[in-house]
Amino acid sequence: MNYLEALLTDGRLEMTIPDKPRTSKQQYRIRPLGLAILEKGTEED
């Protein structure tokens, strides 16, 4: 499993075009869970 699959499975990221996962226009959006993890990580620095 690559890193994107892991982040999608964990609910940290979401696809902007979920109907077409292999399109060249695919982008990813951070979900609230991913944002919370990022914010928690920056507080420790």
PQR file of N, CA, C, O and H, with PARSE charges and radii, in Angstrom:
ATOM      1  N   MET A   1       0.850  -1.178   0.000 -0.4000 1.5000
ATOM      2  CA  MET A   1       0.000   0.000   0.000 -0.0000 2.0000
ATOM      3  C   MET A   1       0.897   1.244   0.000  0.5500 1.7000
ATOM      4  O   MET A   1       1.844   1.335   0.781 -0.5500 1.4000
ATOM      5  N   ASN A   2       0.592   2.183  -0.871 -0.4000 1.5000
ATOM      6  CA  ASN A   2       1.400   3.404  -0.896 -0.0000 2.0000
ATOM      7  C   ASN A   2       0.839   4.438   0.086  0.5500 1.7000
ATOM      8  O   ASN A   2      -0.213   4.228   0.690 -0.5500 1.4000
ATOM      9  H   ASN A   2      -0.178   2.109  -1.506  0.4000 1.0000
ATOM     10  N   TYR A   3       1.539   5.530   0.232 -0.4000 1.5000
ATOM     11  CA  TYR A   3       1.159   6.518   1.253 -0.0000 2.0000
ATOM     12  C   TYR A   3      -0.193   7.165   0.974  0.5500 1.7000
ATOM     13  O   TYR A   3      -0.934   7.449   1.914 -0.5500 1.4000
ATOM     14  H   TYR A   3       2.394   5.701  -0.259  0.4000 1.0000
ATOM     15  N   LEU A   4      -0.533   7.405  -0.281 -0.4000 1.5000
ATOM     16  CA  LEU A   4      -1.838   8.006  -0.575 -0.0000 2.0000
ATOM     17  C   LEU A   4      -2.976   7.067  -0.214  0.5500 1.7000
ATOM     18  O   LEU A   4      -3.971   7.490   0.374 -0.5500 1.4000
ATOM     19  H   LEU A   4       0.069   7.174  -1.045  0.4000 1.0000
ATOM     20  N   GLU A   5      -2.837   5.804  -0.560 -0.4000 1.5000
ATOM     21  CA  GLU A   5      -3.872   4.827  -0.217 -0.0000 2.0000
ATOM     22  C   GLU A   5      -4.071   4.766   1.289  0.5500 1.7000
ATOM     23  O   GLU A   5      -5.203   4.694   1.769 -0.5500 1.4000
ATOM     24  H   GLU A   5      -2.029   5.459  -1.038  0.4000 1.0000
ATOM     25  N   ALA A   6      -2.979   4.795   2.028 -0.4000 1.5000
ATOM     26  CA  ALA A   6      -3.071   4.743   3.493 -0.0000 2.0000
ATOM     27  C   ALA A   6      -3.798   5.970   4.045  0.5500 1.7000
ATOM     28  O   ALA A   6      -4.643   5.840   4.930 -0.5500 1.4000
ATOM     29  H   ALA A   6      -2.060   4.853   1.639  0.4000 1.0000
ATOM     30  N   LEU A   7      -3.481   7.140   3.537 -0.4000 1.5000
ATOM     31  CA  LEU A   7      -4.130   8.370   4.011 -0.0000 2.0000
ATOM     32  C   LEU A   7      -5.607   8.413   3.632  0.5500 1.7000
ATOM     33  O   LEU A   7      -6.431   8.906   4.403 -0.5500 1.4000
ATOM     34  H   LEU A   7      -2.794   7.245   2.817  0.4000 1.0000
ATOM     35  N   LEU A   8      -5.944   7.904   2.457 -0.4000 1.5000
ATOM     36  CA  LEU A   8      -7.342   7.842   2.037 -0.0000 2.0000
ATOM     37  C   LEU A   8      -8.114   6.849   2.895  0.5500 1.7000
ATOM     38  O   LEU A   8      -9.237   7.128   3.316 -0.5500 1.4000
ATOM     39  H   LEU A   8      -5.275   7.504   1.831  0.4000 1.0000
ATOM     40  N   THR A   9      -7.517   5.699   3.152 -0.4000 1.5000
ATOM     41  CA  THR A   9      -8.167   4.663   3.956 -0.0000 2.0000
ATOM     42  C   THR A   9      -8.381   5.125   5.391  0.5500 1.7000
ATOM     43  O   THR A   9      -9.415   4.833   5.993 -0.5500 1.4000
ATOM     44  H   THR A   9      -6.605   5.473   2.809  0.4000 1.0000
ATOM     45  N   ASP A  10      -7.407   5.844   5.941 -0.4000 1.5000
ATOM     46  CA  ASP A  10      -7.503   6.344   7.317 -0.0000 2.0000
ATOM     47  C   ASP A  10      -8.470   7.511   7.458  0.5500 1.7000
ATOM     48  O   ASP A  10      -8.829   7.885   8.575 -0.5500 1.4000
ATOM     49  H   ASP A  10      -6.567   6.081   5.452  0.4000 1.0000
ATOM     50  N   GLY A  11      -8.894   8.088   6.341 -0.4000 1.5000
ATOM     51  CA  GLY A  11      -9.823   9.215   6.392 -0.0000 2.0000
ATOM     52  C   GLY A  11      -9.137  10.551   6.592  0.5500 1.7000
ATOM     53  O   GLY A  11      -9.773  11.527   6.991 -0.5500 1.4000
ATOM     54  H   GLY A  11      -8.602   7.784   5.434  0.4000 1.0000
ATOM     55  N   ARG A  12      -7.858  10.601   6.321 -0.4000 1.5000
ATOM     56  CA  ARG A  12      -7.121  11.864   6.468 -0.0000 2.0000
ATOM     57  C   ARG A  12      -7.179  12.715   5.206  0.5500 1.7000
ATOM     58  O   ARG A  12      -7.064  13.939   5.273 -0.5500 1.4000
ATOM     59  H   ARG A  12      -7.341   9.809   5.998  0.4000 1.0000
ATOM     60  N   LEU A  13      -7.358  12.066   4.051 -0.4000 1.5000
ATOM     61  CA  LEU A  13      -7.483  12.751   2.766 -0.0000 2.0000
ATOM     62  C   LEU A  13      -8.741  12.275   2.067  0.5500 1.7000
ATOM     63  O   LEU A  13      -9.277  11.211   2.375 -0.5500 1.4000
ATOM     64  H   LEU A  13      -7.451  11.072   3.997  0.4000 1.0000
ATOM     65  N   GLU A  14      -9.207  13.088   1.109 -0.4000 1.5000
ATOM     66  CA  GLU A  14     -10.292  12.666   0.238 -0.0000 2.0000
ATOM     67  C   GLU A  14      -9.983  13.109  -1.180  0.5500 1.7000
ATOM     68  O   GLU A  14      -9.285  14.099  -1.396 -0.5500 1.4000
ATOM     69  H   GLU A  14      -8.771  13.952   0.859  0.4000 1.0000
ATOM     70  N   MET A  15     -10.507  12.370  -2.136 -0.4000 1.5000
ATOM     71  CA  MET A  15     -10.322  12.712  -3.545 -0.0000 2.0000
ATOM     72  C   MET A  15     -11.309  13.803  -3.941  0.5500 1.7000
ATOM     73  O   MET A  15     -12.440  13.836  -3.456 -0.5500 1.4000
ATOM     74  H   MET A  15     -11.074  11.566  -1.961  0.4000 1.0000
ATOM     75  N   THR A  16     -10.873  14.690  -4.821 -0.4000 1.5000
ATOM     76  CA  THR A  16     -11.789  15.718  -5.315 -0.0000 2.0000
ATOM     77  C   THR A  16     -12.708  15.154  -6.389  0.5500 1.7000
ATOM     78  O   THR A  16     -13.799  15.682  -6.604 -0.5500 1.4000
ATOM     79  H   THR A  16      -9.954  14.664  -5.215  0.4000 1.0000
ATOM     80  N   ILE A  17     -12.283  14.086  -7.069 -0.4000 1.5000
ATOM     81  CA  ILE A  17     -13.103  13.426  -8.096 -0.0000 2.0000
ATOM     82  C   ILE A  17     -13.136  11.931  -7.762  0.5500 1.7000
ATOM     83  O   ILE A  17     -12.458  11.140  -8.419 -0.5500 1.4000
ATOM     84  H   ILE A  17     -11.396  13.657  -6.895  0.4000 1.0000
ATOM     85  N   PRO A  18     -13.909  11.540  -6.759 -0.5600 1.5000
ATOM     86  CA  PRO A  18     -13.900  10.141  -6.332  0.2800 2.0000
ATOM     87  C   PRO A  18     -14.428   9.165  -7.383  0.5500 1.7000
ATOM     88  O   PRO A  18     -14.088   7.982  -7.345 -0.5500 1.4000
ATOM     89  N   ASP A  19     -15.252   9.638  -8.319 -0.4000 1.5000
ATOM     90  CA  ASP A  19     -15.794   8.760  -9.363 -0.0000 2.0000
ATOM     91  C   ASP A  19     -14.728   8.339 -10.374  0.5500 1.7000
ATOM     92  O   ASP A  19     -14.875   7.321 -11.050 -0.5500 1.4000
ATOM     93  H   ASP A  19     -15.528  10.599  -8.349  0.4000 1.0000
ATOM     94  N   LYS A  20     -13.656   9.126 -10.475 -0.4000 1.5000
ATOM     95  CA  LYS A  20     -12.596   8.852 -11.453 -0.0000 2.0000
ATOM     96  C   LYS A  20     -11.234   8.918 -10.748  0.5500 1.7000
ATOM     97  O   LYS A  20     -10.507   9.898 -10.911 -0.5500 1.4000
ATOM     98  H   LYS A  20     -13.537   9.953  -9.926  0.4000 1.0000
ATOM     99  N   PRO A  21     -10.885   7.901  -9.978 -0.5600 1.5000
ATOM    100  CA  PRO A  21      -9.655   7.956  -9.187  0.2800 2.0000
ATOM    101  C   PRO A  21      -8.363   8.030 -10.001  0.5500 1.7000
ATOM    102  O   PRO A  21      -7.334   8.447  -9.470 -0.5500 1.4000
ATOM    103  N   ARG A  22      -8.391   7.638 -11.268 -0.4000 1.5000
ATOM    104  CA  ARG A  22      -7.168   7.636 -12.071 -0.0000 2.0000
ATOM    105  C   ARG A  22      -7.068   8.796 -13.057  0.5500 1.7000
ATOM    106  O   ARG A  22      -6.154   8.818 -13.881 -0.5500 1.4000
ATOM    107  H   ARG A  22      -9.227   7.300 -11.699  0.4000 1.0000
ATOM    108  N   THR A  23      -7.976   9.749 -12.992 -0.4000 1.5000
ATOM    109  CA  THR A  23      -7.922  10.878 -13.916 -0.0000 2.0000
ATOM    110  C   THR A  23      -6.695  11.749 -13.633  0.5500 1.7000
ATOM    111  O   THR A  23      -6.244  11.855 -12.493 -0.5500 1.4000
ATOM    112  H   THR A  23      -8.719   9.731 -12.323  0.4000 1.0000
ATOM    113  N   SER A  24      -6.173  12.359 -14.673 -0.4000 1.5000
ATOM    114  CA  SER A  24      -5.006  13.234 -14.510 -0.0000 2.0000
ATOM    115  C   SER A  24      -5.365  14.514 -13.762  0.5500 1.7000
ATOM    116  O   SER A  24      -4.478  15.231 -13.298 -0.5500 1.4000
ATOM    117  H   SER A  24      -6.539  12.273 -15.600  0.4000 1.0000
ATOM    118  N   LYS A  25      -6.632  14.798 -13.645 -0.4000 1.5000
ATOM    119  CA  LYS A  25      -7.083  16.008 -12.945 -0.0000 2.0000
ATOM    120  C   LYS A  25      -7.354  15.744 -11.460  0.5500 1.7000
ATOM    121  O   LYS A  25      -7.790  16.644 -10.743 -0.5500 1.4000
ATOM    122  H   LYS A  25      -7.352  14.215 -14.021  0.4000 1.0000
ATOM    123  N   GLN A  26      -7.099  14.515 -10.996 -0.4000 1.5000
ATOM    124  CA  GLN A  26      -7.363  14.153  -9.603 -0.0000 2.0000
ATOM    125  C   GLN A  26      -6.512  14.998  -8.646  0.5500 1.7000
ATOM    126  O   GLN A  26      -5.315  15.192  -8.857 -0.5500 1.4000
ATOM    127  H   GLN A  26      -6.745  13.784 -11.579  0.4000 1.0000
ATOM    128  N   GLN A  27      -7.147  15.478  -7.621 -0.4000 1.5000
ATOM    129  CA  GLN A  27      -6.476  16.203  -6.554 -0.0000 2.0000
ATOM    130  C   GLN A  27      -6.977  15.635  -5.236  0.5500 1.7000
ATOM    131  O   GLN A  27      -7.938  14.867  -5.201 -0.5500 1.4000
ATOM    132  H   GLN A  27      -8.119  15.320  -7.450  0.4000 1.0000
ATOM    133  N   TYR A  28      -6.327  16.016  -4.175 -0.4000 1.5000
ATOM    134  CA  TYR A  28      -6.689  15.489  -2.863 -0.0000 2.0000
ATOM    135  C   TYR A  28      -6.896  16.643  -1.903  0.5500 1.7000
ATOM    136  O   TYR A  28      -6.206  17.661  -1.967 -0.5500 1.4000
ATOM    137  H   TYR A  28      -5.547  16.641  -4.204  0.4000 1.0000
ATOM    138  N   ARG A  29      -7.847  16.469  -1.024 -0.4000 1.5000
ATOM    139  CA  ARG A  29      -8.194  17.486  -0.037 -0.0000 2.0000
ATOM    140  C   ARG A  29      -7.975  16.895   1.344  0.5500 1.7000
ATOM    141  O   ARG A  29      -8.307  15.736   1.592 -0.5500 1.4000
ATOM    142  H   ARG A  29      -8.408  15.643  -0.972  0.4000 1.0000
ATOM    143  N   ILE A  30      -7.421  17.691   2.237 -0.4000 1.5000
ATOM    144  CA  ILE A  30      -7.229  17.218   3.603 -0.0000 2.0000
ATOM    145  C   ILE A  30      -8.569  17.273   4.337  0.5500 1.7000
ATOM    146  O   ILE A  30      -9.308  18.250   4.222 -0.5500 1.4000
ATOM    147  H   ILE A  30      -7.152  18.633   2.036  0.4000 1.0000
ATOM    148  N   ARG A  31      -8.873  16.226   5.085 -0.4000 1.5000
ATOM    149  CA  ARG A  31     -10.113  16.146   5.847 -0.0000 2.0000
ATOM    150  C   ARG A  31      -9.853  16.624   7.269  0.5500 1.7000
ATOM    151  O   ARG A  31      -8.694  16.766   7.657 -0.5500 1.4000
ATOM    152  H   ARG A  31      -8.273  15.432   5.178  0.4000 1.0000
ATOM    153  N   PRO A  32     -10.880  16.873   8.046 -0.5600 1.5000
ATOM    154  CA  PRO A  32     -10.709  17.378   9.414  0.2800 2.0000
ATOM    155  C   PRO A  32      -9.777  16.517  10.273  0.5500 1.7000
ATOM    156  O   PRO A  32      -9.006  17.051  11.070 -0.5500 1.4000
ATOM    157  N   LEU A  33      -9.840  15.193  10.119 -0.4000 1.5000
ATOM    158  CA  LEU A  33      -8.953  14.321  10.882 -0.0000 2.0000
ATOM    159  C   LEU A  33      -7.498  14.576  10.518  0.5500 1.7000
ATOM    160  O   LEU A  33      -6.641  14.650  11.399 -0.5500 1.4000
ATOM    161  H   LEU A  33     -10.467  14.759   9.471  0.4000 1.0000
ATOM    162  N   GLY A  34      -7.217  14.709   9.241 -0.4000 1.5000
ATOM    163  CA  GLY A  34      -5.858  14.995   8.794 -0.0000 2.0000
ATOM    164  C   GLY A  34      -5.374  16.345   9.277  0.5500 1.7000
ATOM    165  O   GLY A  34      -4.215  16.493   9.662 -0.5500 1.4000
ATOM    166  H   GLY A  34      -7.914  14.648   8.526  0.4000 1.0000
ATOM    167  N   LEU A  35      -6.254  17.327   9.259 -0.4000 1.5000
ATOM    168  CA  LEU A  35      -5.906  18.666   9.721 -0.0000 2.0000
ATOM    169  C   LEU A  35      -5.596  18.663  11.218  0.5500 1.7000
ATOM    170  O   LEU A  35      -4.654  19.318  11.665 -0.5500 1.4000
ATOM    171  H   LEU A  35      -7.196  17.207   8.946  0.4000 1.0000
ATOM    172  N   ALA A  36      -6.390  17.927  11.983 -0.4000 1.5000
ATOM    173  CA  ALA A  36      -6.162  17.836  13.436 -0.0000 2.0000
ATOM    174  C   ALA A  36      -4.803  17.195  13.708  0.5500 1.7000
ATOM    175  O   ALA A  36      -4.084  17.632  14.606 -0.5500 1.4000
ATOM    176  H   ALA A  36      -7.155  17.395  11.620  0.4000 1.0000
ATOM    177  N   ILE A  37      -4.451  16.186  12.957 -0.4000 1.5000
ATOM    178  CA  ILE A  37      -3.155  15.521  13.140 -0.0000 2.0000
ATOM    179  C   ILE A  37      -2.026  16.474  12.796  0.5500 1.7000
ATOM    180  O   ILE A  37      -1.020  16.523  13.503 -0.5500 1.4000
ATOM    181  H   ILE A  37      -5.035  15.831  12.227  0.4000 1.0000
ATOM    182  N   LEU A  38      -2.181  17.234  11.716 -0.4000 1.5000
ATOM    183  CA  LEU A  38      -1.153  18.210  11.338 -0.0000 2.0000
ATOM    184  C   LEU A  38      -0.987  19.289  12.417  0.5500 1.7000
ATOM    185  O   LEU A  38       0.132  19.645  12.785 -0.5500 1.4000
ATOM    186  H   LEU A  38      -2.999  17.194  11.142  0.4000 1.0000
ATOM    187  N   GLU A  39      -2.106  19.799  12.911 -0.4000 1.5000
ATOM    188  CA  GLU A  39      -2.039  20.841  13.935 -0.0000 2.0000
ATOM    189  C   GLU A  39      -1.412  20.316  15.223  0.5500 1.7000
ATOM    190  O   GLU A  39      -0.657  21.033  15.879 -0.5500 1.4000
ATOM    191  H   GLU A  39      -3.016  19.510  12.612  0.4000 1.0000
ATOM    192  N   LYS A  40      -1.710  19.097  15.582 -0.4000 1.5000
ATOM    193  CA  LYS A  40      -1.123  18.496  16.764 -0.0000 2.0000
ATOM    194  C   LYS A  40       0.384  18.351  16.610  0.5500 1.7000
ATOM    195  O   LYS A  40       1.136  18.566  17.560 -0.5500 1.4000
ATOM    196  H   LYS A  40      -2.323  18.514  15.049  0.4000 1.0000
ATOM    197  N   GLY A  41       0.822  17.984  15.407 -0.4000 1.5000
ATOM    198  CA  GLY A  41       2.253  17.827  15.143 -0.0000 2.0000
ATOM    199  C   GLY A  41       3.015  19.136  15.210  0.5500 1.7000
ATOM    200  O   GLY A  41       4.170  19.156  15.637 -0.5500 1.4000
ATOM    201  H   GLY A  41       0.211  17.809  14.635  0.4000 1.0000
ATOM    202  N   THR A  42       2.385  20.236  14.793 -0.4000 1.5000
ATOM    203  CA  THR A  42       3.082  21.521  14.815 -0.0000 2.0000
ATOM    204  C   THR A  42       3.147  22.078  16.239  0.5500 1.7000
ATOM    205  O   THR A  42       4.035  22.873  16.546 -0.5500 1.4000
ATOM    206  H   THR A  42       1.447  20.220  14.447  0.4000 1.0000
ATOM    207  N   GLU A  43       2.227  21.677  17.105 -0.4000 1.5000
ATOM    208  CA  GLU A  43       2.266  22.146  18.493 -0.0000 2.0000
ATOM    209  C   GLU A  43       3.457  21.560  19.248  0.5500 1.7000
ATOM    210  O   GLU A  43       3.970  22.183  20.178 -0.5500 1.4000
ATOM    211  H   GLU A  43       1.505  21.031  16.856  0.4000 1.0000
ATOM    212  N   GLU A  44       3.900  20.361  18.851 -0.4000 1.5000
ATOM    213  CA  GLU A  44       5.010  19.703  19.534 -0.0000 2.0000
ATOM    214  C   GLU A  44       6.352  20.320  19.166  0.5500 1.7000
ATOM    215  O   GLU A  44       7.321  20.177  19.912 -0.5500 1.4000
ATOM    216  H   GLU A  44       3.484  19.855  18.096  0.4000 1.0000
ATOM    217  N   ASP A  45       6.424  21.009  18.022 -0.4000 1.5000
ATOM    218  CA  ASP A  45       7.701  21.600  17.566 -0.0000 2.0000
ATOM    219  C   ASP A  45       8.103  22.794  18.357  0.5500 1.7000
ATOM    220  O   ASP A  45       9.147  23.390  18.089 -0.5500 1.4000
ATOM    221  H   ASP A  45       5.637  21.125  17.416  0.4000 1.0000
TER
END
